[in-house]
Amino acid sequence: MVASVAMIAVASVALLLGGLSFWLLAVVVALVMMTEWADLNGATPREKRIAQFALSVPLAVMAPPSLVIENRDFFATGLLAGAAFFTVIVTNRRELAGGVLYCGLPVLALTFLRRQDGGLLVFWALSLVWATDIGAFFAGRTIGGPKLAPRISPAKTWSGLIGGIVLATGLALILHLGKGLPIPLVAATPLLAIVAQGGDLFESALKRRAGVKDSGHILPGHGGVLDRLDGLVPVAPVAALLVIGLAAAR
């Protein structure tokens, strides 16, 4: 919990400081995530470096527009696909190519959201994941009950999932009342809370397959960065698609 609070604080400060600080933080986190992903999939040091190098190219293009180019989301998406293709061709490891997308797409989505309104949409995406985790933790501990996916993550319960959905939705309502978060995004928050839990279960399955308890050891006593951001990885791209769809519908 301490590590989670610290990461929330760091992300919030970077978001407040501006696009460059937020992008730099996202790049560092993505490259660490790529390292942990490679380790979970048994990559050699050489294969790991190749994947990190490939990922760094599209990450560089995602820098704030004043540093690179305006309207580059489509270009960055193409570079991500190209980086994944390059990785699988050079290493012959499809899972590493998947890792490039797994670690790069959330950064692309978050930097896109950051440019839309100065931070509200990013804070919504981040905070709904935090709220889902917190609500699931306390509801699961307090209520207990049937297990959500006992073969993958024995500690997770259906009551925890519901508690996470309720807290995330409540937070989205507060953001609507206080900051004007669009109602369609509030309505989509329960679905995204489920997506966040799905991301958590996916990463748990990866660790179980690799035979490890944590994705890494960068956070002493709390595991790796993947352990802390597993819910955000699928939520960020879905949130970005929702925002694009909402803009197109207007």
N, C-alpha and C positions, 0 to 999 in steps of 0.2 A: 504493500500500500504506500509506503514512503517513496519508493521508486516511482510509482505512478503519479503521486502528487508532484514530485520533482519534475517529471517529464511534462506534466500539465503546465507547470509554472514556466518552464523553459519555452515550450511551444507558444504560450500566451504572450510572453515577452517578445519573442521573435515576430509574432503576428502584429503586435502593437508597434514595433520598431519600423516595420515596413517591408516592402517586397524583397529587397536584397537580403536582409537578415533572414527572412523566412525561407527564401530560396536556398541560401547557404546551409541553413539547418537541415532542410529537406534533402539536399544533396549528400551531406555527411551521413544522415540517417539511412538513406537509400543504399549507399555504398557499404555501410555496416550490415544492413539487412542482406545484401548480396553475399557478403562474406559468410554470414550465418546460414543462408540458404545453401551455399556451396558446401559448407561443412556438413549440413544435414543430409546432403545427397552424395557424400563421399568423394567430393572433387579433389583432385591433386592441387598443390599450390599453383602450378602453371595454369591449370584450367580455371582456377579461382581468379587469377590475375587477368586472364583473357576476358572472363565474364564481367569483371569490374571495369576493365578498359572499354569494352563494348557499351556498357551501360553509361559510362561517363560522357559519351558523345551526345546522346539525346538529352541527358541531364543538363549539359552546358547550354544547349539551345533553349531550355526552359527558363533561363535567366530572365530577370525583368526586362521588358521591351527596350528600355533605355540602354541596356548593355548589349543586346543582340539585335533582334529584329521584331517588328510589330507583327501581330497576327500570324504567329508561327505555330499554333497548336496542331494544325494539320501536318505541317512539316515535321514537328517533334514526334507525332504519332507514327509517321512513316519511318523516321529514324529509329524509333523503338522497335518497330517490326524488323527493320534492317539489322539492328544490333542483335536481336534474337536469332535472326537467320545466320548472321556472321558467327555467332557463338556456337550454334549447332553444327555448322559446316567445319569450323576449326577444331572443336573439341569432340564432335560426334556424341554430345551429351544433350539429349532433348530436355532433360530436367533443368539443365543450366539455362537453356534458352527460355524455358518457362519462368525461371527465376528473374531473368532480365525484365520480362513483362510484369511479373509479380511485384518487383521492387520499383519499376519505373512508372507504371500506370498511375499509382496513387500520387506520385509527385506531379505528374502532368495534370491530373485532376485537381489537386489542391492549388497549384499555381494558377490554373484557369479560374477556379472559384475565387481566389484571392484578388484577381483583377476585376471581378464583376462589381463589387460594392465596397472594396476597402477592408473586408475582413469578416462581415457578418456570416456569409455563407460558409466560409472555412470554419469559423467558430461553431456554427451549427453542426457541421459534419464531425468536427472533433468532439464537441461536447456531447453529442448524442451517443457516441461510442463510449466516452467516459461514463455517462449516466447509465448506459446499458450494463457496463461492467460493474459499477457500484451497486445498482439496483439488483442485479443478478446475485452478487456476492451476499448482500444482506438478506434478501428474500430467501435465498437458498439456505443460508445459515439459520434463519429464524423459522421458516416454515418447513423446509425439507420436502419430503414426498418422493414421488416417482422420479427415476433418473431420466435425463434427457437423452443421453447417448452413452450408456455405461461401458460399452466396448471401446469407446474412443476417449472419453473424459468422464471417469466415474463420479467426479465431484459435482457435475452440472445436473441441475434438476429442472423440471418443468416450472416449478414455482419461481425459480431463479430467472428463467426466461421471461415469465410474465412480469416479475418485478422489474426487470431491466426495461421491458417495453413501456411499462407505466411511468417509470422515472424519466426515460428518454422523451416520451410524449409530453409529460408535464413540463420538462425543460423547454421543449420546442414551443409550447404554448406561452411560456414566459417570454421567450425571444420574440414571439409574434406580438404580444401585448406591449413589450418594452422597446423593441427595436424594429418592429414591422416585418418580421419574417413572413413571407407569403403563406397564406393558408394552405395551398396545395402541398407545400413542403412540410408543413406541420402534419397534414394528413398522411404524408408518405413516411413520416418518422417511425411509426410502428413497424413498417416493412423493413426499413433500414436497420432498426434494432435487431430484427431477426437475421438480417444479412450479417450484422456484426457478430452475432453469436455463431453464425455459420462459418465466418472467417476464423473464429477462435477454435471451432471444432476441426476445421481443415488443418490448422497449424498443429493441433494436438495429434492429429492422425499422422502428420509428417514426422513428429518427434517419436511417436510410437513405432513407426516403421524404421526409424533410424536407431531406435533403442536407447534414446536419451531422455532425460527429464526436462532439460532446458535447451533452448536453441543456441545459447551462448553463455558467456560469463562476464560480459562487459558491465553488468549491473550486479555487483556482489550480493549474493543472497536472493536475487530477484530474477536471475536468468539473463536472457538476451533481449535485444531490441525487438526481434520478431515476436517474442513472448508478450511484449507490451503493446505492439501495434497490429497484432493479427486481425483485430476487428476492423481497424481503419482501412486496411488494404483493400477489401472489397467495397466498403462503404463509400470511399472517396470517388471512385469511378462512377458508381451508380448515382451518387448525389450530383455529380457533374452532368450526367446524362439527363437527370430530372430537370436540372436548371436549364439545360439547352432545350429540352422539350417544352418547358414552361415559357421560355422566351419565344419559341416558334409558334406557340398557340396564341400569343397575344396579337 
